[in-house]
Amino acid sequence: MNKAEILIIDDEEQIRKLLEITLKTNNYNVTHASTAKEGTVVASNHPPDLVILDLGLPDKDGLIVLQELRQWYTNPVIILSVQSSEDVIIRALDSGANDYLTKPWRSGELLARIRSALRSSTQEESEPIINSEDLQIDLQSRMVKRKGELVKLTTTEYSLLALFAKNDGKVLTHQYLLRAIWGPGFINQSQYLRVFIAQIRKKIEDDPNRPEYLLTESGVGYRFISKQG
Amino acid sequence: MSNFLAKKLSAQQQYVVSLLFILLVSGVCFGIAPLLGYRVIAFILLLCVSLIAVSFDILPVLISAVLSAFIWNYFFIPPRFTFRLGATEDVILFIMYFVIALINAALTYKIRQIEKASRKKEEKVNTLKLYDTLLHSLSHELRTPIATIIAATDNLQSKNEKLSQENKDQLVTEIAKASFRLNQQVENLLNMSRLESGFIKPKKDWCDINELAYSIVKKIEENKITQRITININPNMPLVKTDKLMLEQIIYNLVNNAVLHTKSNSHIDISAVNHADILQLIIEDDGDGFPESEIENVFDKFYRLQYSKSGGTGLGLSIVKGFTEALKGNVILGNLSTGGARFTIEIPCETTYLKV
């Protein structure tokens, strides 16, 4: 497999340098840009497999850069920013970011997010099976198995879990989930979501209090991690 | 009482009150003048002026002094109902009355000016002290990790052949610890400035306390702590509606505080219950507790226990208090009879039992 190409758009040289070392030593090719303008040019001349985008760029708000990129660019974009307020994170995710990490970040975490974003972007539509250590989700036959045994889920629980499985590794915001499963009238009824997440965790996690598959992104949403590959 | 009255009444009200007071007392004196004699009345009026001088600004006092002098002259000194003074004795008395009343006013005014100045000075000293503590605490808490990082990287860059792989690993671990600490201090400072700016507004949403507690403990345990943390919350506890991130910070700071200030192998327990619409959170440990004399102060900004070992800007607990109060709740600190500290947080919030 060819090395994936990652474009870093960040105005801080130190950050670019550190990211470059982290990424190159983990078998990625790296290009970088220090301004929004330069980033857009590099991206359009040679579309990368993934973009790591800072929000505090000197010449343009990173959220606008993201929206502009999304008009033609379909590969994953990961935001790496010092801004940690949930509002900004939710807006970035709604504007088409695949993931969001705040600075300071942990390298292991960043690499895991990159792997997961790249995997989901290369995944074919025709492989709707999650097959991890002790959890199998078969979206075609609508079957969920834990440690080989069939898990009984209600319709809503299944729809929710299936949505997560299709977005393996990606943060799904509360509003997105509520709209997708319950409909637009329910986007402020987050209590439903919390109850159903708790129910699903009881059925698929070893210890529902220390979830390994269905993780909480505080104030933002949830993320499903399949632990495969 | 003096300041209290002066603060409560506007300048205009002070004039009205002092004039009415003089007129009222003069009226009463007028009624009993035949019994007392006009010289005693001079003393009564002087007393009134003194009382006014204790409470009010200089101008109303001066006016009361002048007014009372003329009232005394006109209504009481014989021949009455004229400003004419008969006996030489009365002329001297009248002049003395006038002078004493004025001195009275001027002296009390001066005393009050001095009081004001010394109060201002005291405030300034207190502010300076606070800044001093702040700078001291900040420079220590920020510089220690920065110094560690710089020194460790210097060592790593030195290409010193005596540096074993084990040494290098140790240095890297120190850098990691120092940067974690630095990050935490900055986080605290940012939270504090948010609180100070009054910018903080709780954003309430449904929150699963169990989930929150476990995620906080997971985060704290990532730092390889030596204490044991347990969670004691009914798995069927209802959801509560509150600002999750603020609550998270409150619990995190309390547990982290316990971790920083108890010996290894200590036990820290987190429990939560809801009484009707009050969420009660208790974080307790089996350490040494807080010195009783200092309990009152630990929530103050930049306050650190007198013999505290290290590891805080003194902001953690004041953020706990600030956030709790922003959520309309309160926090109580007490020592357990067995030793150890107990923080009790009570926050009013809606709850819901949703059955699926």
HADDOCK unambig.tbl for C-alpha pairs under 7 A between the chains (distance, minus, plus):
assign (segid A and resid 190 and name CA) (segid B and resid 206 and name CA) 6.46 0.50 0.50
assign (segid A and resid 191 and name CA) (segid B and resid 206 and name CA) 5.57 0.50 0.50
assign (segid A and resid 209 and name CA) (segid B and resid 211 and name CA) 6.16 0.50 0.50
assign (segid A and resid 209 and name CA) (segid B and resid 214 and name CA) 6.22 0.50 0.50
assign (segid A and resid 210 and name CA) (segid B and resid 214 and name CA) 6.73 0.50 0.50
assign (segid A and resid 219 and name CA) (segid B and resid 245 and name CA) 6.91 0.50 0.50
